[in-house]
Every structure is written in C-alpha cells, then in structure tokens.
Amino acid sequence: MNKAYLSLGSNRGDRTANLEKAIKLLSEWVGDIIRISSQFETPPWKMTDATNFMNQVLLLETKKDAEELIDIIIQIELIMGRVRSAKGYEPRTIDIDILFFNEQIINNNRLTIPHPLIQERRFVLEPLNEIAPEFIHPLFKKTSRQLLLECEDKSTIRKSVSK
C-alpha cells in the first residue's frame, strides 16, 4: 500500500462542504483515509483575492501509484468546479496537492513530489504538523515540526471550530 499526504484548500462557496466532498470522493475513488487534520482558516497566499481559505491535510493509503493519483485528483477538482488558468494563484472551489507519496522523490513534467513549496506555506505545515509532526521530508531531512518552526510565512492560521 502506498501512503500519500494530501493538502486540500477551498475559498469559494461553502468551503467546509467543499473539503468534505473532496474527502468523500478521495475515499471512494482512491483509498482509505488514515488520518485527517482539523480544518484551518487561512489567508490567501500570494493572491490578490482577499477571501480566506479553509485548509486541511490528510493521509491516505492507496493501491494507486502517484501518476494514477494525480489523474484522479484532477478529475475530482474538475467535477467540483475547479477552473485552472495560466494566471497563477486564483480563487478555487477546491485545490488538492500531493505533498508526499511514500518517501519518493518524483520530478517529471506532470509531478513534483515532495511538493516544492511545503516549507514556505504555513497553511500546509500547520495541519501537516497536527497529523504527522515526525514525518521526515525526504529532501530536507527535517520533520514537519522542524519545517513549521523554521517557516518564514507568519500568516495567522486559525483552527476552525467543529460544527
């Protein structure tokens, strides 16, 4: 079984419902959700749109390889109304990134794993640290906790209160 850490984010529509729907689809189409972080409300990162995101990280087990996983993720994003453009960072109903896939290092025209910006994004590191503080980044050889402590992004991240 492969283990993948995924980051989910939404800043359009019912953000919480969007995350829940994406998790349901991932569970149905990809594999078993092993751990899931709290939801965190976060400011947009490198975006002019001022609408806050809800972000979450999960660990799943899957028989899929990384290429199959990204294909399914793209399908889920399309089904949920994600529109990709060449403009860069824009608002979205759902964004799903593969952070880690086992301890693999993949760098090709479709995939870069580990995700190349993990260490710069507090909105990823806070929820990742909640569910996997001792996971070691395969390139940096640092734990999620260490990466969070060293992160230069000082954005205010607020854990969402459960309904």
Backbone bond lengths (Angstrom), bond angles and torsions (degrees), N, CA, C in turn:
res aa  C-N    CA-C-N  psi(-1)  N-CA   C-N-CA  omega(-1)  CA-C   N-CA-C  phi
1 M - - - 1.461 - - 1.526 109.90 -
2 N 1.306 115.20 137.29 1.463 121.07 175.64 1.517 109.70 -90.91
3 K 1.316 115.24 147.69 1.461 120.89 176.34 1.520 108.41 -115.88
4 A 1.334 114.95 129.23 1.460 120.86 -179.16 1.519 109.52 -128.80
5 Y 1.322 115.40 133.13 1.464 121.41 170.75 1.521 106.98 -97.89
6 L 1.332 115.41 127.27 1.453 121.68 -179.56 1.517 110.27 -119.87
7 S 1.315 116.02 145.27 1.458 122.73 173.64 1.524 107.56 -109.22
8 L 1.334 116.14 132.60 1.460 121.93 179.25 1.520 109.00 -120.94
9 G 1.318 116.02 141.22 1.451 120.32 177.50 1.515 111.42 -147.09
10 S 1.333 115.78 150.80 1.464 121.67 178.31 1.520 109.41 -150.93
11 N 1.353 116.39 136.53 1.468 118.61 172.56 1.530 111.64 -137.54
12 R 1.326 116.91 24.80 1.458 122.02 175.37 1.514 109.35 -132.94
13 G 1.328 116.53 140.72 1.454 121.10 178.69 1.522 111.50 70.83
14 D 1.309 116.22 -151.45 1.463 121.57 177.63 1.529 107.34 -80.34
15 R 1.312 115.96 94.50 1.457 122.40 -172.28 1.525 112.58 -57.90
16 T 1.324 116.88 -43.83 1.460 121.09 179.47 1.520 111.10 -64.43
17 A 1.323 116.94 -44.94 1.466 120.85 178.50 1.530 110.84 -63.65
18 N 1.326 117.16 -36.06 1.463 120.25 177.76 1.527 110.98 -62.57
19 L 1.328 116.42 -44.60 1.467 119.32 177.99 1.523 111.01 -62.69
20 E 1.330 115.95 -43.89 1.465 120.12 -179.44 1.532 111.64 -62.46
21 K 1.341 116.73 -40.95 1.465 120.22 178.96 1.527 110.55 -65.32
22 A 1.320 117.43 -43.35 1.467 120.94 179.04 1.526 110.73 -61.32
23 I 1.318 116.92 -41.49 1.468 121.09 179.24 1.525 110.40 -64.73
24 K 1.321 116.50 -40.83 1.469 120.70 178.12 1.525 110.24 -61.66
25 L 1.337 117.07 -45.79 1.459 120.77 179.82 1.531 111.46 -65.52
26 L 1.311 117.29 -41.36 1.465 120.09 177.05 1.523 110.80 -60.94
27 S 1.317 115.97 -41.68 1.462 120.82 179.08 1.526 111.26 -63.36
28 E 1.317 116.76 -41.16 1.466 121.28 -178.76 1.524 112.61 -73.76
29 W 1.326 118.00 -37.78 1.461 121.61 -170.62 1.528 114.59 -100.93
30 V 1.330 117.23 -20.60 1.461 118.76 -170.89 1.522 113.34 -116.03
31 G 1.322 117.63 -49.04 1.457 119.21 -175.92 1.507 112.16 168.45
32 D 1.309 115.11 -163.34 1.463 121.76 -175.90 1.517 111.60 -87.90
33 I 1.326 115.40 131.99 1.461 121.00 173.74 1.522 106.75 -79.90
34 I 1.319 116.58 119.89 1.464 122.32 -176.21 1.533 111.03 -93.52
35 R 1.311 116.15 -45.53 1.468 122.16 178.58 1.512 108.50 -140.83
36 I 1.324 114.42 149.74 1.455 119.39 177.99 1.523 108.82 -143.65
37 S 1.307 116.20 135.70 1.467 120.42 -178.66 1.520 110.28 -80.05
38 S 1.306 113.93 170.91 1.459 120.19 167.59 1.520 107.54 -65.07
39 Q 1.320 115.76 166.77 1.461 119.89 171.49 1.522 107.64 -88.48
40 F 1.320 114.69 141.38 1.458 121.25 -179.88 1.515 109.14 -123.03
41 E 1.335 116.54 130.53 1.460 120.27 174.16 1.520 107.55 -87.36
42 T 1.332 114.97 128.95 1.457 120.39 -172.17 1.515 110.62 -137.59
43 P 1.322 116.89 148.35 1.462 118.92 175.36 1.523 110.23 -70.30
44 P 1.339 116.93 155.34 1.464 119.12 177.11 1.530 109.90 -62.55
45 W 1.313 116.07 143.76 1.460 122.30 -176.32 1.513 109.14 -106.02
46 K 1.347 116.51 118.09 1.471 122.62 179.38 1.527 111.80 56.59
47 M 1.336 115.20 40.98 1.453 121.48 -176.76 1.526 108.51 -135.29
48 T 1.325 117.83 142.16 1.465 119.87 178.44 1.520 112.01 -81.23
49 D 1.338 117.74 -24.63 1.465 121.75 177.14 1.528 108.39 -64.16
50 A 1.311 117.68 131.12 1.455 121.49 -173.88 1.530 114.21 -90.95
51 T 1.321 118.27 3.86 1.459 120.90 -177.40 1.527 110.32 -74.64
52 N 1.338 116.15 125.10 1.455 120.53 -179.78 1.527 111.75 -66.33
53 F 1.300 114.94 153.92 1.463 123.04 175.85 1.515 109.96 -98.03
54 M 1.324 115.25 156.67 1.455 122.56 160.72 1.520 104.18 -106.91
55 N 1.325 116.20 129.09 1.458 121.82 -178.53 1.518 110.33 -125.69
56 Q 1.322 114.12 152.81 1.459 121.33 -178.07 1.524 108.03 -156.16
57 V 1.323 116.94 150.95 1.456 122.14 175.25 1.516 108.10 -124.17
58 L 1.335 115.57 142.74 1.461 119.22 177.15 1.518 110.34 -137.41
59 L 1.316 113.48 157.51 1.462 122.06 173.08 1.505 106.94 -112.10
60 L 1.340 116.12 129.03 1.459 118.75 176.32 1.517 109.83 -129.41
61 E 1.328 114.23 154.75 1.460 121.84 173.48 1.513 107.59 -107.47
62 T 1.330 115.64 135.69 1.459 119.96 -175.99 1.514 111.49 -147.47
63 K 1.311 115.09 152.53 1.462 121.00 172.39 1.532 110.43 -87.13
64 K 1.320 116.06 -10.00 1.462 121.38 -179.34 1.534 109.63 -72.25
65 D 1.341 115.24 151.08 1.461 118.23 170.95 1.535 108.10 -88.69
66 A 1.312 116.83 176.71 1.466 120.77 -174.94 1.530 112.12 -62.42
67 E 1.317 117.92 -38.12 1.467 121.43 179.64 1.532 110.99 -66.06
68 E 1.325 116.44 -42.78 1.466 119.74 177.49 1.526 110.09 -64.55
69 L 1.321 116.50 -39.84 1.462 121.32 -179.35 1.522 111.08 -61.90
70 I 1.333 117.85 -45.73 1.463 118.59 -178.84 1.526 110.91 -65.92
71 D 1.332 118.07 -34.80 1.466 120.50 176.69 1.525 111.36 -61.17
72 I 1.326 116.55 -43.10 1.468 120.76 179.33 1.522 110.66 -68.24
73 I 1.319 117.01 -40.56 1.469 120.78 178.06 1.524 110.33 -59.14
74 I 1.308 117.14 -44.56 1.472 120.79 179.22 1.530 110.37 -62.25
75 Q 1.326 117.24 -40.23 1.474 120.89 176.52 1.526 110.83 -61.11
76 I 1.318 116.96 -46.82 1.467 121.18 -179.58 1.528 109.90 -60.63
77 E 1.325 116.95 -45.41 1.467 120.21 179.46 1.536 110.95 -60.17
78 L 1.327 117.22 -42.47 1.468 120.72 178.83 1.527 111.55 -64.11
79 I 1.318 116.91 -46.30 1.463 121.90 179.06 1.530 110.59 -58.05
80 M 1.330 115.48 -36.50 1.462 120.09 -177.19 1.527 112.88 -87.42
81 G 1.333 117.43 7.09 1.453 120.03 173.01 1.517 115.93 93.07
82 R 1.316 117.95 12.56 1.464 120.45 178.06 1.517 109.30 -68.54
83 V 1.319 115.88 128.79 1.453 121.74 175.86 1.520 107.33 -114.09
84 R 1.321 115.72 119.44 1.468 120.62 178.84 1.522 109.03 -93.75
85 S 1.329 115.31 141.90 1.463 119.62 174.96 1.519 108.30 -139.51
86 A 1.294 115.14 169.42 1.462 120.63 -179.41 1.531 111.70 -85.26
87 K 1.326 116.91 2.28 1.468 120.91 -176.06 1.525 113.89 -74.60
88 G 1.311 118.64 -11.89 1.455 120.17 -178.20 1.514 110.98 104.55
89 Y 1.321 116.11 -140.45 1.458 120.94 -175.44 1.518 110.85 -76.57
90 E 1.329 116.06 121.47 1.453 122.10 -179.61 1.521 109.69 -136.85
91 P 1.350 116.88 162.22 1.461 120.01 176.16 1.531 110.49 -57.94
92 R 1.344 115.55 151.60 1.459 118.79 -179.57 1.516 111.40 -155.46
93 T 1.332 114.71 149.84 1.465 119.95 175.87 1.521 109.95 -70.19
94 I 1.339 116.26 -37.05 1.462 119.99 178.11 1.525 109.00 -152.83
95 D 1.302 114.90 142.33 1.456 122.71 173.56 1.524 106.10 -135.57
96 I 1.321 117.12 126.28 1.462 121.27 179.78 1.519 107.35 -125.69
97 D 1.322 115.98 121.55 1.463 121.57 178.39 1.518 109.70 -117.35
98 I 1.318 115.85 141.13 1.465 120.81 170.63 1.525 106.14 -83.30
99 L 1.321 116.42 116.75 1.458 120.60 177.66 1.523 110.33 -83.35
100 F 1.329 114.92 -53.59 1.465 122.13 -179.20 1.516 108.52 -137.73
101 F 1.323 116.04 149.23 1.459 122.37 173.68 1.519 105.66 -132.76
102 N 1.344 115.28 106.19 1.468 120.86 -168.56 1.528 106.60 51.05
103 E 1.313 117.06 -134.84 1.467 119.67 173.66 1.526 109.35 -112.32
104 Q 1.329 115.52 23.58 1.456 121.06 -175.03 1.519 112.54 -71.54
105 I 1.319 113.93 151.37 1.457 122.24 171.41 1.529 105.47 -117.04
106 I 1.319 115.22 116.50 1.465 121.65 -177.51 1.525 107.43 -126.34
107 N 1.314 115.86 130.53 1.457 119.47 177.52 1.521 108.03 -146.01
108 N 1.331 114.73 96.75 1.455 119.96 177.77 1.530 108.33 -138.10
109 N 1.328 116.81 -171.67 1.468 119.04 -175.11 1.524 113.53 -69.86
110 R 1.335 118.55 -13.26 1.473 121.49 -179.92 1.516 113.62 -107.63
111 L 1.315 116.48 -28.64 1.465 120.44 -170.39 1.519 112.22 -139.62
112 T 1.326 114.01 139.37 1.460 120.42 168.07 1.520 106.23 -128.34
113 I 1.330 115.90 110.90 1.461 122.73 179.97 1.523 107.17 -132.62
114 P 1.341 117.14 130.08 1.452 129.25 0.06 1.533 111.81 -61.53
115 H 1.332 113.85 154.29 1.466 119.36 176.96 1.529 107.52 -54.94
116 P 1.331 117.93 130.81 1.464 120.47 -171.76 1.525 116.38 -70.43
117 L 1.338 119.02 -10.75 1.473 120.22 -176.42 1.526 114.08 -114.04
118 I 1.310 118.02 9.44 1.472 120.88 -178.56 1.523 111.30 -49.29
119 Q 1.312 117.15 -50.23 1.463 122.77 -173.56 1.527 113.20 -66.03
120 E 1.326 117.97 -14.89 1.467 121.69 -179.10 1.520 113.15 -98.18
121 R 1.315 117.72 -7.49 1.463 121.15 -169.43 1.526 112.50 -116.46
122 R 1.318 115.03 103.53 1.466 119.78 177.50 1.527 110.59 -61.56
123 F 1.340 117.71 -32.82 1.467 120.44 -179.02 1.527 112.08 -66.83
124 V 1.308 118.05 -17.25 1.468 122.47 172.84 1.526 110.14 -93.84
125 L 1.319 116.11 -43.53 1.470 120.29 -173.88 1.527 113.69 -68.09
126 E 1.327 118.43 -37.18 1.477 120.25 179.34 1.529 111.37 -59.67
127 P 1.352 118.87 -55.04 1.467 117.88 179.47 1.532 113.02 -68.34
128 L 1.319 117.83 -33.68 1.470 120.18 176.76 1.521 110.34 -62.46
129 N 1.312 116.11 -44.53 1.459 120.92 178.82 1.529 111.72 -62.55
130 E 1.316 116.98 -32.63 1.462 120.44 179.14 1.533 111.75 -63.87
131 I 1.341 117.17 -38.32 1.472 118.67 -176.07 1.529 113.85 -103.07
132 A 1.342 117.62 -16.51 1.469 119.37 -176.67 1.532 111.23 -149.89
133 P 1.333 117.19 61.42 1.470 119.26 -176.03 1.525 114.07 -63.88
134 E 1.326 117.13 -24.37 1.467 120.40 -177.14 1.529 113.26 -100.82
135 F 1.346 117.74 2.22 1.461 119.31 178.22 1.528 108.61 -64.27
136 I 1.311 116.57 132.39 1.466 121.24 -176.76 1.527 110.39 -99.16
137 H 1.320 114.26 122.52 1.463 121.63 177.13 1.529 107.58 -62.11
138 P 1.342 118.02 123.26 1.462 119.85 -173.66 1.535 115.81 -66.23
139 L 1.316 118.25 -20.44 1.466 120.39 176.79 1.522 112.58 -93.36
140 F 1.335 116.24 -45.91 1.464 120.55 -174.98 1.526 113.28 -84.94
141 K 1.335 115.93 -16.60 1.472 121.50 -179.35 1.525 111.34 57.47
142 K 1.340 114.94 38.38 1.466 121.99 176.96 1.514 108.14 -127.07
143 T 1.341 115.88 150.26 1.459 120.16 178.03 1.527 109.93 -75.37
144 S 1.321 114.84 163.58 1.466 119.96 175.24 1.523 110.19 -57.06
145 R 1.327 115.91 -39.81 1.474 120.35 179.24 1.526 110.44 -61.09
146 Q 1.334 117.42 -45.28 1.465 120.34 179.40 1.521 111.08 -62.58
147 L 1.328 116.52 -43.24 1.466 119.87 179.60 1.523 111.02 -61.68
148 L 1.331 116.75 -39.81 1.465 120.46 177.99 1.528 110.63 -63.98
149 L 1.304 117.10 -45.32 1.466 120.59 179.95 1.531 112.51 -62.44
150 E 1.322 116.47 -31.67 1.465 121.50 -178.00 1.523 113.45 -91.67
151 C 1.316 117.60 -7.27 1.459 121.68 -174.88 1.531 111.16 -63.52
152 E 1.317 116.25 130.75 1.467 121.16 -179.84 1.519 113.03 -84.38
153 D 1.329 117.44 -12.56 1.464 121.82 176.21 1.527 107.67 -72.53
154 K 1.301 117.18 115.14 1.471 121.57 -177.46 1.531 111.71 -105.99
155 S 1.326 116.31 25.33 1.467 120.84 178.57 1.521 110.77 -56.73
156 T 1.325 115.50 149.19 1.453 120.84 175.97 1.521 108.66 -80.08
157 I 1.314 115.50 118.74 1.460 122.34 -179.31 1.523 106.68 -113.36
158 R 1.322 115.72 128.45 1.465 119.40 -176.48 1.524 109.91 -122.80
159 K 1.340 114.83 122.05 1.468 119.31 176.94 1.512 108.65 -66.55
160 S 1.332 115.33 131.44 1.446 120.89 -178.58 1.530 110.49 -75.32
161 V 1.293 116.27 142.54 1.453 121.53 177.06 1.536 107.83 -82.76
162 S 1.322 116.98 130.83 1.465 120.72 -179.13 1.508 110.63 -61.65
163 K 1.348 114.83 151.63 1.472 120.69 179.64 1.514 110.62 -71.35
